[in-house]
Amino acid sequence: MEGTSERSASILEANLSFFVLRLTLAIVVWPSQCQVGCLNGGVCAFQREDPAQQKCICLIGIWEGDRCERKGRF
């Protein structure tokens, strides 16, 4: 059983590091003001440092792409 718990711990660490790397401080834009047109539940936002640059924030692992248009790996 030791091997199983060690393997589970390493999978958990890998998943946590994946989520931590994607953490971004952004300000959400109202959908009516979004110039990007996010799909599949993506949220339109901009970074505080560059308000002119809007982008979509997708559900991590579920959707990918500039507009959350492609299925992710989960």
N, C-alpha and C positions, 0 to 999 in steps of 0.2 A: 504493500500500500504506500510505502514511502515514495516510490517513483511517481505514483499518480498524484500525490499532493504536491510534489516538487514541480511536476509538469503543469498542474493547475495554477500554481503560484507564478510560474514563468509566463503562462498565457495571460493571466491577469495583469502582470507587470507590462507586457507588450501592449495590451489594450489600453491601459492607463496612459502609457507614454504616447500612444497614437492620439488620444483625446487631448492630452496636455499640449501637444505640438500645434493643435488646431485652434487653441484658445486665442481669441482676438477681441480687442476692445473696439467696438463699433457703435455707431448711432443708427437706430432703425429709422428708415424713411417710410412715410405713409405710402401705401400702394399706388394711390392716385398721383403721387409725385415721383414715383420710381421711373427712371428712364431706361432701365435695363430690362424689365419684364421677366421677373423670376417665375419659374415653373415648379410644379410638384411640391408646393408648400415652402419653397425657398423664401427667405426674408431679405428684402432689399435694405442695404445699409451702406454707410460710408465711414471711413476711418476719420477720427477726429483731426488727425494731422493733414488730411487732404479731402475736405468736404466735397470737392468737385468730382471726385472719382467714386462713383457708386458701384456696388457689386452685390451679388447674391450670396447669402450664407445658406448652404444646403444642410439637410439632415445628414450628419456625419455617417459615412459608410452606406447610406441608403441611396442618396442621389449625388451626382458629381457634375462637373462642367461649369462653364461661366454662368449659365442660367438654370442650373440644376436639371438639365435635360437628359442626362444619362444615368442609368441604374448603376449603383455602386456595387461593392463586393459583398454586402450583407443581404 
